[in-house]
């Protein structure tokens, strides 16, 4: 079921090149405790040209009733007839979206009033960026800056500060790229997979935050993934990305280093398991990883210099000749 609320009191959206339409998506499941705050925060944006897609995944509480309390022409709602699970539901919302950009503000998150206009002011100056990610203060980097795929992957796998790791509420996607790849429904950590897949093909823009407040609640799916499962799944989707046709796969030296880094992570997990006496868990992990114990014992940590490695508060990383 798909509904679009219409009232006469709010003007029709003006979607033109000077005022791009932004799709805001809230996926909800038993979010009754928080969803009023979420919806109110989205509707309070200082930037008016948004469509607001709310997709309820067959909640068993009164989330759907609360959603229907809000009347605004920008709201589009649907309720799944059965529970589809997180990433299937997100992909359904992505397919419905018609904006130039998309941001997920889930049913327990909050977005500040100036957020969308701020994201837009930055990313519109970087048409090559696949997404903008808000970050907190770094004492050795000046925002905004753009990382090309190779530098992004060096930072992700070898940097001391991993810039790409973030919440969905911190990611402002260019929708055409998101629709090209969609979210993987195979992995429990699909957030990381889509960011890495996009970053293997396009530059990523980093801007100063915070612009949203992603709520951390007990029992969140991301907090329930065991370390061994997360590592096995990460190796699977990273290998898939490295075997695809993209900028990273065209750099054999970097891909080799990444493979060695993953192997080292596996070795470290096995060592920790041994120290804790979890022999069965270690053997199961070895079986699932495809590595032999002898192979992992011979593994050494690989070190690659990323863009922030030599940056300091005196000489911070920043884009040359960039007007801030």
C-alpha positions as a Markdown table, in Angstrom:
| # | Residue | x | y | z |
|---|---|---|---|---|
| 1 | Unk | 0.0 | 0.0 | 0.0 |
| 2 | Unk | 1.3 | 3.4 | -1.0 |
| 3 | Unk | -0.1 | 6.7 | 0.2 |
| 4 | Unk | 0.8 | 10.3 | -0.5 |
| 5 | Unk | -0.7 | 12.9 | 1.8 |
| 6 | Unk | -2.0 | 16.1 | 0.2 |
| 7 | Unk | -3.2 | 19.3 | 1.8 |
| 8 | Unk | -3.9 | 22.7 | 0.2 |
| 9 | Unk | -2.0 | 24.7 | 2.9 |
| 10 | Unk | 1.5 | 23.7 | 1.8 |
| 11 | Unk | 2.9 | 24.9 | -1.6 |
| 12 | Unk | 3.8 | 22.5 | -4.4 |
| 13 | Unk | 7.4 | 21.5 | -4.5 |
| 14 | Unk | 9.6 | 23.4 | -7.0 |
| 15 | Unk | 12.1 | 20.9 | -8.3 |
| 16 | Unk | 14.6 | 22.7 | -10.6 |
| 17 | Unk | 18.4 | 22.7 | -11.1 |
| 18 | Unk | 18.8 | 25.4 | -8.5 |
| 19 | Unk | 16.7 | 23.6 | -5.9 |
| 20 | Unk | 17.4 | 19.8 | -6.2 |
| 21 | Unk | 14.8 | 17.4 | -4.8 |
| 22 | Unk | 16.2 | 15.5 | -1.8 |
| 23 | Unk | 14.7 | 12.1 | -0.8 |
| 24 | Unk | 14.6 | 11.5 | 2.9 |
| 25 | Unk | 13.9 | 7.9 | 3.8 |
| 26 | Unk | 12.8 | 6.6 | 7.2 |
| 27 | Unk | 12.5 | 2.8 | 7.5 |
| 28 | Unk | 10.6 | 1.8 | 10.6 |
| 29 | Unk | 10.0 | -1.3 | 12.6 |
| 30 | Unk | 8.4 | -1.1 | 16.1 |
| 31 | Unk | 9.6 | 2.5 | 16.3 |
| 32 | Unk | 6.7 | 3.9 | 18.2 |
| 33 | Unk | 8.8 | 5.2 | 21.1 |
| 34 | Unk | 10.9 | 7.4 | 18.8 |
| 35 | Unk | 9.2 | 7.9 | 15.5 |
| 36 | Unk | 7.4 | 11.2 | 16.3 |
| 37 | Unk | 10.8 | 12.8 | 17.0 |
| 38 | Unk | 12.1 | 11.4 | 13.7 |
| 39 | Unk | 9.3 | 12.6 | 11.5 |
| 40 | Unk | 9.1 | 16.0 | 13.2 |
| 41 | Unk | 12.8 | 16.6 | 12.7 |
| 42 | Unk | 12.6 | 15.8 | 9.0 |
| 43 | Unk | 9.6 | 18.0 | 8.4 |
| 44 | Unk | 11.4 | 20.9 | 10.3 |
| 45 | Unk | 14.2 | 21.1 | 7.7 |
| 46 | Unk | 15.0 | 24.7 | 6.6 |
| 47 | Unk | 15.4 | 23.3 | 3.1 |
| 48 | Unk | 11.8 | 22.6 | 1.9 |
| 49 | Unk | 12.3 | 20.7 | -1.4 |
| 50 | Unk | 12.2 | 17.2 | 0.0 |
| 51 | Unk | 10.2 | 14.1 | -0.5 |
| 52 | Unk | 9.8 | 12.1 | 2.6 |
| 53 | Unk | 9.4 | 8.3 | 2.2 |
| 54 | Unk | 8.4 | 6.4 | 5.3 |
| 55 | Unk | 8.5 | 2.6 | 4.9 |
| 56 | Unk | 7.1 | 0.6 | 7.8 |
| 57 | Unk | 8.2 | -3.0 | 7.8 |
| 58 | Unk | 5.0 | -4.4 | 9.3 |
| 59 | Unk | 5.4 | -3.2 | 12.8 |
| 60 | Unk | 3.6 | -5.0 | 15.6 |
| 61 | Unk | 3.3 | -1.9 | 17.7 |
| 62 | Unk | 1.4 | 1.4 | 16.9 |
| 63 | Unk | 4.2 | 2.8 | 14.7 |
| 64 | Unk | 1.9 | 2.9 | 11.7 |
| 65 | Unk | -0.8 | 4.8 | 13.5 |
| 66 | Unk | 1.7 | 7.4 | 14.6 |
| 67 | Unk | 3.0 | 7.8 | 11.1 |
| 68 | Unk | -0.5 | 8.5 | 9.9 |
| 69 | Unk | -0.9 | 11.3 | 12.4 |
| 70 | Unk | 1.3 | 13.5 | 10.2 |
| 71 | Unk | -0.2 | 15.3 | 7.2 |
| 72 | Unk | 2.3 | 16.9 | 4.7 |
| 73 | Unk | 2.3 | 16.8 | 0.9 |
| 74 | Unk | 5.9 | 15.7 | 0.9 |
| 75 | Unk | 5.2 | 12.5 | 2.8 |
| 76 | Unk | 4.9 | 9.2 | 1.0 |
| 77 | Unk | 4.2 | 6.2 | 3.1 |
| 78 | Unk | 3.9 | 2.4 | 2.7 |
| 79 | Unk | 3.4 | -0.5 | 5.0 |
| 80 | Unk | 4.7 | -3.9 | 4.1 |
| 81 | Unk | 2.2 | -6.7 | 4.3 |
| 82 | Unk | 4.8 | -8.9 | 5.9 |
| 83 | Unk | 8.2 | -8.1 | 7.5 |
| 84 | Unk | 10.8 | -7.9 | 4.7 |
| 85 | Unk | 13.8 | -7.2 | 6.9 |
| 86 | Unk | 16.0 | -4.1 | 6.8 |
| 87 | Unk | 17.9 | -4.1 | 3.5 |
| 88 | Unk | 15.0 | -5.3 | 1.4 |
| 89 | Unk | 12.8 | -2.6 | 2.9 |
| 90 | Unk | 15.6 | 0.0 | 2.3 |
| 91 | Unk | 15.8 | -1.0 | -1.4 |
| 92 | Unk | 12.1 | -0.7 | -1.8 |
| 93 | Unk | 12.3 | 2.9 | -0.6 |
| 94 | Unk | 15.3 | 3.6 | -2.8 |
| 95 | Unk | 13.3 | 2.4 | -5.9 |
| 96 | Unk | 10.5 | 4.8 | -5.0 |
| 97 | Unk | 12.8 | 7.8 | -4.5 |
| 98 | Unk | 12.9 | 10.5 | -7.2 |
| 99 | Unk | 15.4 | 13.0 | -5.7 |
| 100 | Unk | 18.9 | 13.9 | -6.8 |
| 101 | Unk | 20.1 | 12.9 | -3.4 |
| 102 | Unk | 19.0 | 10.5 | -0.6 |
| 103 | Unk | 19.6 | 10.3 | 3.1 |
| 104 | Unk | 18.4 | 7.6 | 5.5 |
| 105 | Unk | 17.0 | 9.0 | 8.8 |
| 106 | Unk | 15.6 | 5.9 | 10.4 |
| 107 | Unk | 12.7 | 5.7 | 12.8 |
| 108 | Unk | 14.8 | 6.3 | 15.8 |
| 109 | Unk | 17.1 | 9.0 | 14.4 |
| 110 | Unk | 16.9 | 12.8 | 14.4 |
| 111 | Unk | 18.1 | 15.2 | 11.8 |
| 112 | Unk | 18.9 | 18.8 | 12.7 |
| 113 | Unk | 17.0 | 21.6 | 10.8 |
| 114 | Unk | 20.1 | 22.9 | 8.9 |
| 115 | Unk | 21.3 | 19.5 | 7.8 |
| 116 | Unk | 20.0 | 19.1 | 4.3 |
| 117 | Unk | 20.8 | 22.6 | 3.2 |
| 118 | Unk | 24.3 | 22.1 | 4.6 |
| 119 | Unk | 24.9 | 18.8 | 2.8 |
| 120 | Unk | 23.7 | 20.4 | -0.4 |
| 121 | Unk | 25.9 | 23.4 | -0.2 |
| 122 | Unk | 28.9 | 21.1 | 0.0 |
| 123 | Unk | 28.1 | 18.3 | -2.4 |
| 124 | Unk | 26.8 | 20.5 | -5.2 |
| 125 | Unk | 30.3 | 21.9 | -5.4 |
| 126 | Unk | 31.7 | 18.4 | -5.9 |
| 127 | Unk | 29.6 | 16.8 | -8.8 |
| 128 | Unk | 32.1 | 13.9 | -9.0 |
| 129 | Unk | 31.3 | 12.8 | -5.4 |
| 130 | Unk | 29.1 | 9.7 | -5.0 |
| 131 | Unk | 28.2 | 10.8 | -1.4 |
| 132 | Unk | 29.0 | 13.3 | 1.3 |
| 133 | Unk | 29.8 | 12.0 | 4.8 |
| 134 | Unk | 29.7 | 14.2 | 7.9 |
| 135 | Unk | 32.5 | 13.8 | 10.3 |
| 136 | Unk | 33.4 | 15.2 | 13.7 |
| 137 | Unk | 36.6 | 17.2 | 14.4 |
| 138 | Unk | 40.0 | 15.9 | 13.3 |
| 139 | Unk | 43.0 | 17.7 | 14.6 |
| 140 | Unk | 45.0 | 16.9 | 11.4 |
| 141 | Unk | 42.5 | 17.5 | 8.6 |
| 142 | Unk | 40.5 | 20.5 | 7.4 |
| 143 | Unk | 37.0 | 19.8 | 6.0 |
| 144 | Unk | 35.7 | 19.6 | 3.3 |
| 145 | Unk | 38.0 | 17.4 | 1.2 |
| 146 | Unk | 37.5 | 14.7 | -1.4 |
| 147 | Unk | 39.1 | 11.3 | -1.4 |
| 148 | Unk | 39.7 | 9.5 | -4.7 |
| 149 | Unk | 39.0 | 5.7 | -4.6 |
| 150 | Unk | 42.6 | 4.6 | -4.2 |
| 151 | Unk | 43.3 | 7.0 | -1.3 |
| 152 | Unk | 39.9 | 6.1 | 0.2 |
| 153 | Unk | 40.8 | 2.4 | 0.3 |
| 154 | Unk | 44.2 | 3.1 | 1.7 |
| 155 | Unk | 42.6 | 5.0 | 4.5 |
| 156 | Unk | 39.9 | 2.4 | 5.1 |
| 157 | Unk | 42.3 | -0.6 | 5.4 |
| 158 | Unk | 45.5 | 1.0 | 6.6 |
| 159 | Unk | 44.7 | 4.4 | 8.2 |
| 160 | Unk | 44.7 | 5.1 | 11.9 |
| 161 | Unk | 41.4 | 7.1 | 11.5 |
| 162 | Unk | 38.9 | 5.2 | 9.3 |
| 163 | Unk | 36.9 | 8.0 | 7.6 |
| 164 | Unk | 34.4 | 5.8 | 5.7 |
| 165 | Unk | 33.0 | 4.2 | 8.8 |
| 166 | Unk | 29.8 | 6.1 | 9.7 |
| 167 | Unk | 26.1 | 5.7 | 10.3 |
| 168 | Unk | 23.6 | 5.9 | 7.4 |
| 169 | Unk | 22.2 | 9.1 | 9.0 |
| 170 | Unk | 25.6 | 10.6 | 8.2 |
| 171 | Unk | 25.6 | 9.6 | 4.5 |
| 172 | Unk | 24.2 | 11.9 | 1.9 |
| 173 | Unk | 24.0 | 9.7 | -1.3 |
| 174 | Unk | 23.9 | 10.8 | -4.9 |
| 175 | Unk | 20.8 | 8.8 | -5.8 |
| 176 | Unk | 21.7 | 7.8 | -9.4 |
| 177 | Unk | 24.8 | 5.9 | -8.0 |
| 178 | Unk | 22.9 | 4.3 | -5.2 |
| 179 | Unk | 20.2 | 3.1 | -7.6 |
| 180 | Unk | 22.9 | 1.6 | -9.9 |
| 181 | Unk | 24.3 | -0.6 | -7.1 |
| 182 | Unk | 21.5 | -0.9 | -4.6 |
| 183 | Unk | 22.0 | -2.3 | -1.1 |
| 184 | Unk | 23.2 | -5.9 | -0.7 |
| 185 | Unk | 20.5 | -8.0 | 1.0 |
| 186 | Unk | 23.0 | -10.8 | 1.6 |
| 187 | Unk | 25.0 | -9.3 | 4.4 |
| 188 | Unk | 24.2 | -8.1 | 8.0 |
| 189 | Unk | 26.6 | -5.2 | 7.5 |
| 190 | Unk | 25.1 | -3.9 | 4.2 |
| 191 | Unk | 25.9 | -0.3 | 5.3 |
| 192 | Unk | 29.6 | -0.9 | 5.0 |
| 193 | Unk | 29.2 | -2.9 | 1.8 |
| 194 | Unk | 27.5 | -0.1 | -0.1 |
| 195 | Unk | 29.9 | 2.6 | 1.1 |
| 196 | Unk | 32.9 | 0.4 | 0.0 |
| 197 | Unk | 31.3 | -0.4 | -3.3 |
| 198 | Unk | 30.6 | 3.2 | -4.1 |
| 199 | Unk | 34.0 | 4.3 | -2.9 |
| 200 | Unk | 35.7 | 1.8 | -5.3 |
| 201 | Unk | 34.1 | 3.6 | -8.2 |
| 202 | Unk | 33.7 | 7.3 | -7.3 |
| 203 | Unk | 35.3 | 9.9 | -5.0 |
| 204 | Unk | 33.9 | 10.5 | -1.5 |
| 205 | Unk | 33.4 | 13.9 | 0.0 |
| 206 | Unk | 34.0 | 14.6 | 3.7 |
| 207 | Unk | 32.3 | 17.5 | 5.4 |
| 208 | Unk | 32.1 | 18.9 | 8.9 |
| 209 | Unk | 29.3 | 17.6 | 11.2 |
| 210 | Unk | 27.3 | 16.8 | 13.2 |
| 211 | Unk | 24.1 | 17.3 | 11.1 |
| 212 | Unk | 22.1 | 14.3 | 12.4 |
| 213 | Unk | 21.8 | 12.3 | 15.6 |
| 214 | Unk | 21.8 | 8.5 | 14.9 |
| 215 | Unk | 20.3 | 7.0 | 18.0 |
| 216 | Unk | 22.1 | 4.0 | 19.5 |
| 217 | Unk | 19.6 | 1.6 | 21.1 |
| 218 | Unk | 20.0 | -1.8 | 22.8 |
| 219 | Unk | 19.5 | -4.7 | 20.5 |
| 220 | Unk | 20.3 | -2.9 | 17.3 |
| 221 | Unk | 21.1 | -5.3 | 14.4 |
| 222 | Unk | 24.6 | -3.8 | 14.0 |
| 223 | Unk | 25.5 | -4.5 | 17.6 |
| 224 | Unk | 24.4 | -8.2 | 17.4 |
| 225 | Unk | 26.8 | -9.3 | 14.7 |
| 226 | Unk | 29.5 | -11.6 | 16.2 |
| 227 | Unk | 33.1 | -10.7 | 15.3 |
| 228 | Unk | 33.7 | -13.9 | 13.4 |
| 229 | Unk | 30.5 | -13.5 | 11.3 |
| 230 | Unk | 31.3 | -9.9 | 10.6 |
| 231 | Unk | 34.8 | -10.7 | 9.4 |
| 232 | Unk | 33.7 | -13.6 | 7.2 |
| 233 | Unk | 31.0 | -11.5 | 5.6 |
| 234 | Unk | 33.4 | -8.6 | 5.2 |
| 235 | Unk | 35.9 | -10.8 | 3.4 |
| 236 | Unk | 33.2 | -12.0 | 1.1 |
| 237 | Unk | 31.9 | -8.6 | 0.0 |
| 238 | Unk | 35.4 | -7.0 | -0.1 |
| 239 | Unk | 36.6 | -9.8 | -2.4 |
| 240 | Unk | 33.5 | -9.4 | -4.6 |
| 241 | Unk | 34.3 | -5.6 | -4.9 |
| 242 | Unk | 38.0 | -6.3 | -5.6 |
| 243 | Unk | 37.0 | -8.8 | -8.4 |
| 244 | Unk | 34.6 | -6.4 | -10.0 |
| 245 | Unk | 35.4 | -3.8 | -12.7 |
| 246 | Unk | 36.3 | -0.6 | -10.8 |
| 247 | Unk | 39.1 | 1.7 | -10.0 |
| 248 | Unk | 40.4 | -0.3 | -7.1 |
| 249 | Unk | 40.5 | -3.6 | -8.9 |
| 250 | Unk | 42.7 | -1.9 | -11.5 |
| 251 | Unk | 45.4 | -1.4 | -8.9 |
| 252 | Unk | 47.0 | -4.8 | -8.3 |
| 253 | Unk | 49.5 | -3.6 | -5.7 |
| 254 | Unk | 46.8 | -2.2 | -3.5 |
| 255 | Unk | 44.4 | -5.2 | -4.0 |
| 256 | Unk | 47.3 | -7.5 | -2.9 |
| 257 | Unk | 47.9 | -5.4 | 0.2 |
| 258 | Unk | 44.2 | -5.5 | 1.1 |
| 259 | Unk | 44.1 | -9.3 | 0.7 |
| 260 | Unk | 47.1 | -9.6 | 3.0 |
| 261 | Unk | 45.5 | -7.2 | 5.5 |
| 262 | Unk | 42.3 | -9.3 | 5.6 |
| 263 | Unk | 44.4 | -12.5 | 6.1 |
| 264 | Unk | 46.2 | -10.7 | 9.0 |
| 265 | Unk | 42.9 | -9.8 | 10.6 |
| 266 | Unk | 41.9 | -13.5 | 10.4 |
| 267 | Unk | 45.1 | -14.5 | 12.0 |
| 268 | Unk | 44.6 | -12.0 | 14.9 |
| 269 | Unk | 41.0 | -13.4 | 15.5 |
| 270 | Unk | 42.4 | -16.9 | 15.7 |
| 271 | Unk | 45.1 | -15.9 | 18.2 |
| 272 | Unk | 42.5 | -14.2 | 20.4 |
| 273 | Unk | 40.3 | -17.3 | 20.2 |
| 274 | Unk | 43.2 | -19.5 | 21.2 |
| 275 | Unk | 44.0 | -17.3 | 24.2 |
| 276 | Unk | 40.4 | -17.5 | 25.4 |
| 277 | Unk | 40.4 | -21.3 | 24.9 |
| 278 | Unk | 37.8 | -21.1 | 22.2 |
| 279 | Unk | 39.2 | -23.9 | 20.1 |
| 280 | Unk | 36.0 | -24.9 | 18.5 |
| 281 | Unk | 35.2 | -21.3 | 17.5 |
| 282 | Unk | 38.6 | -21.0 | 16.0 |
| 283 | Unk | 38.3 | -24.2 | 14.0 |
| 284 | Unk | 34.9 | -23.1 | 12.7 |
| 285 | Unk | 36.3 | -19.8 | 11.7 |
| 286 | Unk | 39.2 | -21.4 | 9.8 |
| 287 | Unk | 36.8 | -23.6 | 7.9 |
| 288 | Unk | 34.6 | -20.6 | 6.9 |
| 289 | Unk | 37.5 | -18.4 | 6.1 |
| 290 | Unk | 39.1 | -20.9 | 3.7 |
| 291 | Unk | 42.5 | -20.3 | 5.2 |
| 292 | Unk | 44.7 | -22.9 | 6.8 |
| 293 | Unk | 46.3 | -22.4 | 10.2 |
| 294 | Unk | 49.8 | -22.7 | 8.6 |
| 295 | Unk | 48.9 | -20.0 | 6.1 |
| 296 | Unk | 47.7 | -17.6 | 8.8 |
| 297 | Unk | 50.7 | -18.3 | 11.1 |
| 298 | Unk | 52.9 | -17.0 | 8.3 |
| 299 | Unk | 50.9 | -13.8 | 7.9 |
| 300 | Unk | 52.4 | -10.4 | 8.8 |
| 301 | Unk | 50.7 | -7.1 | 9.1 |
| 302 | Unk | 50.8 | -5.0 | 6.0 |
| 303 | Unk | 51.4 | -1.3 | 6.3 |
| 304 | Unk | 50.4 | 1.2 | 3.6 |
| 305 | Unk | 50.6 | 5.0 | 4.1 |
| 306 | Unk | 47.3 | 6.8 | 3.8 |
| 307 | Unk | 46.7 | 10.5 | 3.2 |
| 308 | Unk | 46.4 | 11.4 | 6.9 |
| 309 | Unk | 49.5 | 9.5 | 8.0 |
| 310 | Unk | 51.8 | 12.5 | 7.8 |
| 311 | Unk | 49.3 | 15.2 | 8.6 |
| 312 | Unk | 49.6 | 17.1 | 11.9 |
| 313 | Unk | 47.8 | 20.0 | 13.6 |
| 314 | Unk | 50.7 | 22.2 | 12.3 |
| 315 | Unk | 50.4 | 20.9 | 8.8 |
| 316 | Unk | 46.8 | 19.4 | 8.5 |
| 317 | Unk | 45.5 | 17.6 | 5.4 |
| 318 | Unk | 43.5 | 19.9 | 3.2 |
| 319 | Unk | 42.7 | 20.4 | -0.4 |
| 320 | Unk | 45.1 | 22.8 | -2.1 |
| 321 | Unk | 43.7 | 26.1 | -3.1 |
| 322 | Unk | 40.3 | 25.2 | -1.8 |
| 323 | Unk | 38.1 | 28.2 | -0.7 |
| 324 | Unk | 36.5 | 27.2 | 2.6 |
